[in-house]
Amino acid sequence: MEINEEHLIAEERARLFIAKHNWKFAKTMPWVPHFYVVKDYLSEEDKQEFKWFISQLPKYGKMMAWGKKKPKPYWFIDEWKYWTMAEDSIEIENILNRAEHHV
């Protein structure tokens, strides 16, 4: 994927969102270590940034499958990859996940 100025600006905006929040460890899946943020627990302003972030996944993400599931976009930013579980609308998505990846 070519990284242009628009992509760099989006990554900087995403980094501000990432740094602002406490990412909770997913204790229910310790064999697949990852962290998450829940939209319902965010301020109204942060909910808008959450929606923006996940709306960028199809644009900047790399399509990847996990197990036998349908491929979905994973956005790689620094040492992390970000994804959601939703198949459709960003309006219904409530969780943004992240896991480390090896650069």
C-alpha positions in Angstrom: 0.0 0.0 0.0 1.4 3.4 -1.0 1.6 5.8 1.9 0.7 9.3 0.8 0.2 12.6 2.8 -3.5 11.8 3.4 -2.5 8.5 4.9 0.1 10.0 7.1 -2.4 12.6 8.4 -4.9 9.8 9.1 -2.3 7.9 11.0 -1.4 10.9 13.2 -5.1 11.4 14.0 -5.4 7.7 14.8 -2.3 7.9 17.1 -4.0 10.7 19.1 -7.0 8.5 19.7 -4.9 5.5 20.5 -2.8 7.4 23.1 -5.8 9.0 24.7 -7.4 5.7 25.8 -6.7 2.8 28.2 -6.7 -0.4 26.3 -8.2 -3.3 28.3 -6.6 -6.7 28.0 -9.1 -9.3 26.6 -9.1 -11.8 29.5 -11.6 -14.0 27.9 -9.2 -14.9 25.1 -5.7 -15.2 26.7 -4.5 -17.6 24.0 -5.0 -14.7 21.5 -3.5 -11.8 23.4 -5.2 -8.5 22.4 -6.6 -5.4 23.9 -9.8 -3.4 23.2 -11.7 -0.1 23.7 -15.5 0.0 24.1 -17.3 2.9 22.4 -20.1 2.9 25.0 -17.6 4.0 27.7 -16.2 7.0 25.7 -17.2 10.6 25.9 -19.5 11.9 23.0 -16.5 13.5 21.4 -14.4 10.3 21.6 -17.3 8.3 20.2 -17.1 10.4 17.1 -13.3 9.8 16.9 -14.0 6.1 17.5 -16.4 6.1 14.5 -13.9 7.9 12.4 -11.1 5.5 13.3 -13.1 2.4 12.4 -14.4 4.1 9.2 -10.7 4.3 8.1 -10.1 0.6 8.5 -11.3 -0.3 4.9 -9.3 2.6 3.5 -6.0 1.9 5.1 -6.3 -1.6 6.4 -4.9 -4.8 4.9 -7.5 -7.5 4.3 -6.7 -10.6 6.4 -8.5 -13.6 7.6 -8.4 -15.0 11.1 -9.1 -18.7 11.2 -12.0 -19.6 9.0 -13.6 -16.2 9.3 -14.2 -13.9 6.4 -11.3 -11.5 5.7 -11.5 -8.1 7.3 -9.3 -5.0 7.2 -6.5 -4.7 9.8 -4.9 -1.2 10.1 -1.2 -1.5 11.0 0.0 1.5 13.0 3.5 1.3 14.6 3.8 -2.0 16.4 0.0 -2.6 16.6 -2.7 -3.8 14.3 -6.3 -2.6 14.8 -9.6 -4.3 13.7 -13.3 -4.7 14.6 -15.5 -7.8 14.6 -18.4 -6.2 12.7 -19.2 -7.3 9.3 -21.3 -4.3 8.3 -22.1 -0.9 9.6 -19.7 1.2 11.7 -22.8 2.6 13.4 -23.3 -0.7 15.3 -19.7 -1.5 16.0 -18.9 -1.0 19.7 -15.4 -2.5 20.1 -12.1 -1.6 18.6 -9.4 -4.3 19.0 -5.6 -4.2 18.8 -2.8 -6.6 19.1 0.9 -6.4 18.7 2.5 -7.3 15.4 6.1 -7.8 14.6 7.4 -5.0 12.4 
